[in-house]
Amino acid sequence: KHAAFSSTNFENILTWETEADIPPGTVFDVQYKQYGEKSWLSKPECQSITQPFCNLTRETENFTEHYYARVRA
């Protein structure tokens, strides 16, 4: 929940909160898309991850565009 981008030193990091009682072994999959696109794209390095963040800098480097991201547990 509360997934959001944070940009520091020209890096765009997607972070999200997890529930306090998240089951052990829970993994996350991250997808992103540019505003106006219909298809979501998976970030290969952020599939089946356990940490609550993903670096989407390369995928969101055009600062004049708007991007969406989502996380599935």
N, C-alpha and C positions, 0 to 999 in steps of 0.2 A: 504494500500500500504506500501511498505518497511518493510515487516515483517522480523524480525530478532531475533535470540537468543542473550540474554546477560547472562553471567554467573558471578555471584558474590556470594562469600561465599558458594560455592558448590551448588548454586541454579541456575537452568536453566529456565529463564523467557522469554517467547515469547512476544515480543511487536510489535505493528504496529501503523502506522499513519492513521488518518482518515481525510477525506476531511473537509474543513472549514465549508461547508454548509451541513453537514450530517443531515438528517431529524430527528426530535425528535422521540424517541422510537426505533431507529435502534438498533438491537441486533447482536451479533457475535457468530459464531460457530467455534470451533477450532478442527482441526484434525492433526494427526501426523503419521509418520511411520518411520521404520528403513530402512536405505539404502538397496536396494535389495528386499524389500518386495513389493508385488503388492497392497495389501489392505491398505487403510487409516483407522485409528482407531479414533473414537471420544473420546475426553476427556470429561467425563460426567460433571465435575464441570465447564467446560468452554463452555457450550451450552446455547444459548440465554442470553449471558452476555452483559452488557453495557460498561464495562471498556475495554480499549485497551491493555490488557495484560492477560497472562495466565501462571500459574506456571506448567511447564512440567518436573520438577525435577525427580519425581518418574518414569516417562515414558522414561527418557533419562539418566538414572543413569550410564549406561555402557559407560565410557568415551573413550573406544577404538572403539566404533561404531560411525557411522554417522547417523544423523537423519534429517528428513524433517518435516516441519509443514506448515499448510495453514490455512487461515482464510476466512470465508465467511460472508458477511454482509447480 
